[in-house]
Amino acid sequence: MKDRFENYLKKHHYHQFDLKAVLFDMDGVLYDSMPAHARSWQQTMEEFGLKSTKPEDFYLHEGRTGSSTINLIFQHELGRKATKEEVKKIYDRKTELFTRYNTGNTMPGAAQVLDLVKSHGLLPVLVTGSGQPSLLDKLNDNFPGIFSKDTMVTAFDVKIGKPHPEPFLMGLKKGGELSPNQALVIENAPLGTEAAHKAGIFVIDVNTGPLSDDILTTAGANMVLNSMTALNEKLSDILNIINTLSA
Ligand code: MG
C-alpha cells in the first residue's frame, strides 16, 4: 500500500506529506443517497419527455451541478442548452422527487471514519456539488460537531463544479490555505475523482455504486476500496503510512 503514497509524492514533486485535512464528498460517501438521486433524475427526465437516459447514467454524472447535468442531456438529445426556466423547472422537480425517495440513511462506516479523522487531529472538510437542503441541513444531526459552514463547500459556493478542480481547490482553501499534499480526498464518483486528481490531491475512492473500479482508477483514484466500512478498517494504517512519509 505504501507505494501508492510514494508514487503520488514522486509524481507531484513533493518530498513529503504534511497532512492537515481530509476532504469528504457527500453523496455515496457520507450518505447512501445515490439510488434516490439516480431514480429521481431518471423519472424527472422521463416526465419532461427526455428519453435517452438510464438510471446508471446518473452515477456517471454524479458530482456535476444540476444545471450542468440538465444541459448535457439537452445538448445530447435536443442539440441545445436548456433555458434558465427549463433548468429551474427540471431541477425543482428532481429535488421534489429526491426528497420523496431519499431514505436519509448515512453510509455504514461514515460516522466512524469522520470520528477517526478528528481523533487524529485532522480537519474534516465537506466538498460536494450538492445543493439539496434535505441532506445539507441534516449533516449536523447525522454527524454532530463534524462540519461547520466554514468547512463546507457546496453547490452554493462553486461556479463551475466537478469535474473541474474548483470545488477541491476551495476545499483546500477552507481547510486553511492548504497545499494538495496537506490533504486527502474521499470520493465515490468518476467526476469527483477527476476533479480531486486535477486539484493535485491524493484520492481514495470508496466504490459504493454500480460502476466498475476501473472507471474510478481511470478518473485518477490513487486507491479504491469497496466501502466506508473498509476505509474505517484501513484508515489507521493509511495515516501511519502517511506519517512515515512526513517530515
Ligand atoms: Mg459522491
Residues whose N, C-alpha, C, O or C-beta is under 5 A from the ligand:
A	BS01	MG	D25 M26 D27 G28 V29 N188 A189
